[in-house]
């Protein structure tokens, strides 16, 4: 997908999500909507979902795509790196990432975006995998951060940061 098309698609998705997410404040319903919309609007998304911290474990929550690892080995892989570093991580080649957890060997690139609750604490991550090497870039990172911030926003809009 060319950069301009990608940017425009994310902008349309954000507008669509604003309308959809205003119908409920339930984070689980919002995450399910986000995952479904993203997964079906981008052809290069292979696995799209959330992992959440539960009793010190990173456990799968809502997702679409092939079967997921239910619990990720602690402090290993891209998702745990996103949690421990508190930032979005783009991995062009997962096979070169130290400690990568291969829930599905067909995955070649990945992006992980931390999810923060109403208090600003990291409670989980949005994890997106692609079969395509180098599928994710700064455009994905910027827009997915904005989309993830809508989960706990009382009334999502385009004006928040």
Residue pairs with C-beta under 8 A, 6 or more apart in sequence:
1 9
1 42
1 43
1 44
3 137
3 139
6 139
6 140
7 139
7 143
9 41
9 42
10 139
10 140
10 143
11 143
13 37
13 38
13 41
13 143
13 147
14 143
14 146
14 147
14 158
15 158
16 37
17 33
17 34
17 37
17 147
17 150
17 156
18 150
18 156
18 157
18 158
20 33
20 37
21 30
21 33
21 34
21 150
21 153
21 156
22 155
22 156
24 30
25 154
27 151
27 152
28 61
28 62
30 150
30 151
31 50
31 61
31 62
31 151
32 62
34 126
34 147
34 148
34 150
34 151
35 48
35 49
35 50
35 62
35 63
35 64
36 64
38 45
38 48
38 128
38 144
38 147
39 45
39 48
39 64
39 65
40 64
44 130
44 131
44 132
44 135
45 65
45 128
45 129
45 130
46 65
46 66
46 104
46 106
46 107
46 129
46 130
46 131
47 63
47 64
47 65
47 66
47 68
47 103
47 104
47 107
47 127
47 128
47 129
48 63
48 64
48 65
48 126
48 127
48 128
48 129
49 60
49 61
49 62
49 63
49 64
49 65
49 68
49 126
49 127
50 60
50 61
50 62
50 63
50 115
50 124
50 125
50 126
50 127
51 58
51 59
51 60
51 61
51 72
51 79
51 124
51 125
51 127
52 58
52 59
52 61
52 115
52 123
52 124
53 59
53 83
53 122
53 123
53 124
56 74
57 71
57 72
57 74
58 71
58 72
58 74
58 79
58 80
58 83
58 124
58 125
59 70
59 71
59 72
60 68
60 69
60 70
60 71
61 124
65 104
65 129
66 104
66 106
67 103
67 104
68 103
69 101
69 103
72 79
72 80
72 101
73 80
73 101
74 80
75 84
76 99
76 101
77 97
77 99
77 100
77 101
78 89
78 91
78 94
78 97
78 100
78 101
78 110
78 112
78 127
79 101
79 112
79 125
79 127
81 89
81 112
82 88
82 89
82 112
82 113
82 114
82 125
83 114
83 122
83 124
83 125
86 114
86 122
87 114
88 111
88 112
88 113
88 114
88 141
88 144
88 145
89 110
89 111
89 112
90 110
90 111
90 136
90 137
90 138
90 140
90 141
91 97
91 100
91 109
91 110
91 111
91 112
91 136
92 109
92 133
92 134
92 136
93 108
93 109
93 133
93 134
94 100
94 102
94 107
94 108
94 109
94 110
94 129
95 108
97 110
104 129
106 131
107 129
107 130
107 131
108 130
108 131
108 132
108 133
108 135
109 129
109 130
109 132
109 133
109 134
109 135
109 136
110 127
110 128
110 129
110 130
110 136
111 127
111 128
111 136
111 140
111 141
111 144
112 125
112 126
112 127
112 128
113 125
113 126
113 141
113 144
113 145
113 148
114 122
114 124
114 125
114 148
115 122
115 123
115 124
115 125
115 126
115 148
115 151
116 122
116 123
116 149
116 152
117 123
117 152
118 152
126 144
126 147
126 148
128 136
128 140
128 144
130 136
149 160
150 156
153 160
